[in-house]
Amino acid sequence: MDSRTVWHRTLVTVVVVFLVLAAVLYAASVLLAPADGRNTAGLFVGWAMFAVIGAIVVGIVDFFVRPLGGRSGDADVLAAAEEARTGSTRTHASR
């Protein structure tokens, strides 16, 4: 597997982890607000915002790292997918 593909998958995993963390922290802020007051809820919302910002930053980095179709060495994968879909790897009609 190409190193760019590995980096892409790793960064996508990090983005998903950040988004799940943000959702859990926000839910914790809602649940803790009545019991422990606004300061605790504000703390959890602040951490949730940092998690969302982290997901955005990692997503931007991933945009520049992700494989770019056939130019990244995945031409054989794309050709195999086309052949499985149509039975042929030809992209132009014969004349």
C-alpha positions in Angstrom: 0.0 0.0 0.0 1.2 3.5 -0.8 2.5 5.6 2.0 0.1 8.5 1.0 -2.8 6.1 1.4 -1.7 5.1 4.8 -1.3 8.7 5.8 -4.8 9.5 4.4 -6.4 6.7 6.3 -4.6 7.6 9.5 -5.6 11.3 9.2 -9.2 10.3 8.5 -9.2 8.2 11.6 -7.8 11.1 13.7 -10.6 13.4 12.3 -13.3 10.8 13.3 -11.8 10.5 16.8 -11.7 14.3 17.2 -15.4 14.6 16.1 -16.5 11.7 18.5 -14.5 13.4 21.3 -16.2 16.7 20.6 -19.7 15.1 20.7 -18.9 13.3 23.9 -17.5 16.4 25.5 -20.5 18.5 24.4 -22.9 15.8 25.8 -21.0 15.8 29.0 -21.4 19.6 29.3 -25.1 19.3 28.8 -25.4 16.6 31.4 -23.1 18.3 33.9 -24.5 21.8 33.6 -27.5 21.4 36.0 -25.4 19.5 38.6 -22.1 21.3 38.7 -23.0 24.7 37.2 -22.0 26.8 34.3 -18.3 26.8 34.9 -18.0 23.0 34.4 -20.3 23.1 31.4 -18.3 25.9 29.9 -15.1 24.0 30.5 -16.4 20.9 28.6 -17.8 23.1 25.8 -14.4 24.7 25.5 -12.6 21.4 25.1 -15.3 20.3 22.6 -14.5 23.4 20.5 -10.8 22.6 20.6 -11.6 19.0 19.4 -13.7 20.4 16.5 -10.9 22.8 15.6 -8.4 19.9 15.7 -10.6 17.9 13.4 -10.8 20.8 11.0 -7.0 21.3 11.0 -6.3 17.6 10.5 -8.9 17.5 7.7 -7.1 20.4 5.9 -3.8 18.5 6.3 -5.5 15.4 4.9 -6.8 17.3 1.9 -3.2 17.8 0.8 -2.1 14.3 1.7 -4.9 12.2 0.3 -4.2 10.1 -2.9 -5.0 11.8 -6.1 -6.5 9.0 -8.2 -4.2 7.6 -10.9 -1.5 10.1 -10.2 -0.7 8.6 -6.8 -0.1 5.1 -8.0 -3.7 3.9 -7.7 -4.2 3.6 -11.5 -4.3 -0.2 -11.2 -7.0 0.0 -8.5 -9.1 2.4 -10.6 -8.7 0.2 -13.7 -9.8 -2.9 -11.7 -12.8 -1.0 -10.4 -13.7 0.1 -13.9 -13.3 -3.4 -15.3 -15.5 -4.8 -12.6 -18.1 -2.2 -13.3 -18.2 -2.3 -17.1 -16.1 -5.4 -18.1 -13.6 -3.2 -19.8 -10.8 -0.8 -18.9 -11.2 1.2 -22.1 -12.3 4.8 -21.4 -12.9 5.8 -25.0 -15.3 4.3 -27.5 -13.7 2.5 -30.4 -13.9 4.3 -33.8 
